[in-house]
Structures are given as structure tokens and as C-alpha cells.
Amino acid sequence: MSSSVAESTRTTAPSGGAGLFQRLSSFLVGAGLSALVTQYFIFEELKAGNQLMLRKQSELESRVYKLEKK
């Protein structure tokens, strides 16, 4: 009888923590989410920079046009 009690406590005892697969999958999910957020912020920064450059290019073109008109 004591051997079956020992077996049941051995099978229901909590493990030493998260397994390798769980740790690896948690790391990959975290890395993926941070990559997506970083990609979004980089895209927004590039979009704002391109708009600024286009506006400055337009200003330069209008200044050159006014100078050539004289």
C-alpha cells in the first residue's frame, strides 16, 4: 500500500519549473512582439522623415523656379 501512495505523490508532485519548450516559446513570443512594435515605430519615423524631405524639396523647387523666372 505504501508503494502506491509513494507513486501517486511522485506523479502529482509539481515540477521544478517551466520546461525548455515553454521557456523557448515564451522567449520567441516576446521577441516577436518586440520586433513588431519596433518595426511599427521605425515605419512611422521613416514616413515622417519622407514627408519632411518632400516638403523641403518642394520648397527648394519653388525657390529655384522663382529665381529662374527673374
C-alpha beads as a LAMMPS data file, in Angstrom:
LAMMPS data file: protein, C-alpha beads

70 atoms
69 bonds

1 atom types
1 bond types

-500.0 500.0 xlo xhi
-500.0 500.0 ylo yhi
-500.0 500.0 zlo zhi

Masses

1 110.0

Atoms # bond

1 1 1 0.000 0.000 0.000
2 1 1 2.796 2.406 0.778
3 1 1 4.333 1.954 -2.683
4 1 1 1.117 3.096 -4.406
5 1 1 0.968 6.171 -2.134
6 1 1 4.559 6.978 -2.990
7 1 1 3.801 6.573 -6.710
8 1 1 0.780 8.854 -6.538
9 1 1 2.706 11.585 -4.737
10 1 1 5.548 11.237 -7.237
11 1 1 3.232 11.731 -10.239
12 1 1 1.317 14.647 -8.719
13 1 1 4.319 16.495 -7.316
14 1 1 4.923 19.834 -9.032
15 1 1 7.789 20.006 -11.473
16 1 1 10.887 22.143 -10.969
17 1 1 9.508 24.987 -13.127
18 1 1 8.858 25.684 -16.759
19 1 1 10.296 23.263 -19.253
20 1 1 12.679 24.115 -22.040
21 1 1 9.929 24.200 -24.681
22 1 1 7.801 26.590 -22.612
23 1 1 10.748 28.881 -21.959
24 1 1 11.753 28.844 -25.608
25 1 1 8.232 29.550 -26.826
26 1 1 7.839 32.392 -24.311
27 1 1 11.113 33.902 -25.493
28 1 1 10.074 33.639 -29.142
29 1 1 6.691 35.237 -28.474
30 1 1 8.338 38.114 -26.597
31 1 1 10.968 38.605 -29.277
32 1 1 8.319 38.541 -31.997
33 1 1 6.124 41.098 -30.277
34 1 1 9.017 43.437 -29.618
35 1 1 10.101 43.100 -33.268
36 1 1 6.599 44.034 -34.455
37 1 1 6.416 47.074 -32.185
38 1 1 9.896 48.187 -33.227
39 1 1 9.033 47.749 -36.899
40 1 1 5.929 49.929 -36.446
41 1 1 7.890 52.745 -34.802
42 1 1 10.619 52.600 -37.457
43 1 1 7.967 52.741 -40.193
44 1 1 6.339 55.783 -38.604
45 1 1 9.716 57.520 -38.271
46 1 1 10.562 56.822 -41.916
47 1 1 7.168 58.067 -43.045
48 1 1 7.580 61.327 -41.108
49 1 1 11.129 61.771 -42.429
50 1 1 9.997 61.232 -46.007
51 1 1 7.215 63.780 -45.624
52 1 1 9.712 66.299 -44.252
53 1 1 12.124 65.705 -47.140
54 1 1 9.328 66.015 -49.703
55 1 1 8.180 69.290 -48.161
56 1 1 11.724 70.700 -48.194
57 1 1 12.214 69.510 -51.785
58 1 1 9.022 71.270 -52.783
59 1 1 10.188 74.474 -51.087
60 1 1 13.525 74.297 -52.901
61 1 1 11.832 73.715 -56.237
62 1 1 9.591 76.738 -55.731
63 1 1 12.592 78.902 -54.765
64 1 1 14.530 77.772 -57.847
65 1 1 11.509 78.396 -60.050
66 1 1 11.179 81.942 -58.662
67 1 1 14.887 82.600 -59.255
68 1 1 14.742 81.273 -62.821
69 1 1 11.671 83.386 -63.513
70 1 1 13.575 86.636 -62.856

Bonds

1 1 1 2
2 1 2 3
3 1 3 4
4 1 4 5
5 1 5 6
6 1 6 7
7 1 7 8
8 1 8 9
9 1 9 10
10 1 10 11
11 1 11 12
12 1 12 13
13 1 13 14
14 1 14 15
15 1 15 16
16 1 16 17
17 1 17 18
18 1 18 19
19 1 19 20
20 1 20 21
21 1 21 22
22 1 22 23
23 1 23 24
24 1 24 25
25 1 25 26
26 1 26 27
27 1 27 28
28 1 28 29
29 1 29 30
30 1 30 31
31 1 31 32
32 1 32 33
33 1 33 34
34 1 34 35
35 1 35 36
36 1 36 37
37 1 37 38
38 1 38 39
39 1 39 40
40 1 40 41
41 1 41 42
42 1 42 43
43 1 43 44
44 1 44 45
45 1 45 46
46 1 46 47
47 1 47 48
48 1 48 49
49 1 49 50
50 1 50 51
51 1 51 52
52 1 52 53
53 1 53 54
54 1 54 55
55 1 55 56
56 1 56 57
57 1 57 58
58 1 58 59
59 1 59 60
60 1 60 61
61 1 61 62
62 1 62 63
63 1 63 64
64 1 64 65
65 1 65 66
66 1 66 67
67 1 67 68
68 1 68 69
69 1 69 70
